[in-house]
Amino acid sequence: MADSDWDTVTILRKKPEKASQLKTEQAVNKARRSGAPVETSSKFGAASNRRNPTTLNTARLDRETEELKHSKVSSDVSKLIMQGRQAKGWTQKDLATNINEKPQVIQEYEQGKGVPNQQILGKIERAIGMRLRGKEKGTPLAPRGKK
C-alpha cells in the first residue's frame, strides 16, 4: 500500500457554451475585447412589435360608410321550414337529425337568424318535401325518379 499515490487531483472542466449564451451582449463584448471576429446582422423587422405602416387605402376604408352584413334567411323561408316540419310532426331536433345537422342550425333558420347555406337548404327541402328556393317556394317537391 505504500506504493499507491493518494494525492488529490482536481480537474475543472468548463462546459461548452450554448448557442443562446454566445448571443448575449456580455458574450459579444467579451469576444470583441479578446479580438475574436464578431459578425452581427439584424433580421428585417426582428424584435419589433410594431404594426406595418398605414397604407394609402386606410383613409379610403375609414371613409367607407356602407355596413357590410351577411344575408339572413328570409322570413317566408323560415315560416315554410316551420310549416313543413310541423306538417310531418317533427320537432326541430327530429329535423336536424334527419338532415345530419345540429338542432341549433334549424333553430337559427326558423328564427331567420341563420346565414343561408344552399346545401343545408337542399337537405331541408328533401326532408320536408317542400321547395324553399326559387320561384316555386312552398310548392311540394317532386319525387325523384328512379335511375
N, C-alpha and C positions, 0 to 999 in steps of 0.2 A: 504494500500500500504506500510505501514511501515514494515509489516512482510515479504516482499519479499526481497530476497537476490540478490543484483546486483553486487556482486564481480565477476570480470572477471576470468574465468578459461581457461587456455591454455593447450590443450592436444597435445603433439607431438608424432606422431607415425612414426616410420620408416617403409618404405615399405620393405617387404622381398626381399632379393637379388635374382636376377635371376640366373639361372644355368650358363649362359655365364659370369656373373660378378664374380661368385665363382671360375672360372677357370683362372682369370687373375693372373699375377705374384704378384701383390700387395696383392690380397686377400689370396693367398697361403702363402706369407711371414707373413701376419697378423695372420693367423691360426697357423703357426709354432711358432710365438712369444708367443701366448696365450697358447700353449701347446696342442692344439686340434690335433687329429690324421689326418695326411695328407697322402693320398695314391696317388702315382704318377706311371703312367705306360705309356710307349710310344708305339704307334702303329707301326707296321712294315712299313717302308717306308713313315711314316707320315711327312708332311710338307717338303717334298723334291721334287724338280722338276728335279731331276737327272734322266737320262735315265738308262736303265738296262746296266750292264756291257757287253762289247762285248763278243760274243760267239766265239767258235772255227771256226764256219762256215763263219764268217765275212771275213776272209782273203781269203777263197776259193771263196766266192762270188765276192770279189774285183778282183780276178784274172780272173774271167769269162769274156770272150771276146765276146761270142755269143750274138747278139742282138735279143731279142725275140719280134716279132711283130704279130699282128693278121693278118690272111689271109684276103685278099680283094676279091671282086667279080672279076672274070676273065674278060678280055676284050671281049671274044667271048660271054659270058653270057650277058654282058651289051649291046652288039650290038643286040643280039637276043631279049632282052626285048624291046629295042628301035624299032626294026623292027616289032615285034608283036603288039606293042602299035600303031604304025603308020598305020599298016595294018587295024586295027579296026577304025582308025580315031580318036583316043583318045589323049587327052593331058596328061601330067604327072599327073595333078590334077584329071582328069577323072579316070585314072587307080587307083590312090591312094584311091579315094572314093569308087571305085568298090570293092577293097580288104580290105577296112576299115583300111588303114594306112595313115600316113602323106605324103603329096607330097614330103617332104624333103627326105623320105626314098627312093622313086622312083628315085629322082634326084641323090642320092648317089649311088644307084645301077647302074644307067645308066652311071654315070661318072667313075665307077669302084672303088669308094672310100668306099663303104659300106661293112660292115662285113657280110658275107653270113649267113643268118638265114634260116634253112630248111623250117620252117613254112611259112615265107614270100615268099620264092621261090615257094613253093607249091601253095600259093594263086595266085601269078603272073602267074604260069603255067596254072591254071584253068581259069583265067580271059582272057588271050590272046590266050589260046588254043594251046600252043606250049611247048614242053619239053625243060627244061632248065638244067636238071641234068641227069647224067648217060651217057651211050654210045650213046644214040639216041638224042643228043642235036639238036634242030632245027626242029625235025620232029613234025607233028601235033599230038596233044594229042587225044587219042582215046576217043570217047564219052562214058560216064559212062552208064552202063546198068541199067535198072530199076529193083528194087527188087521185 
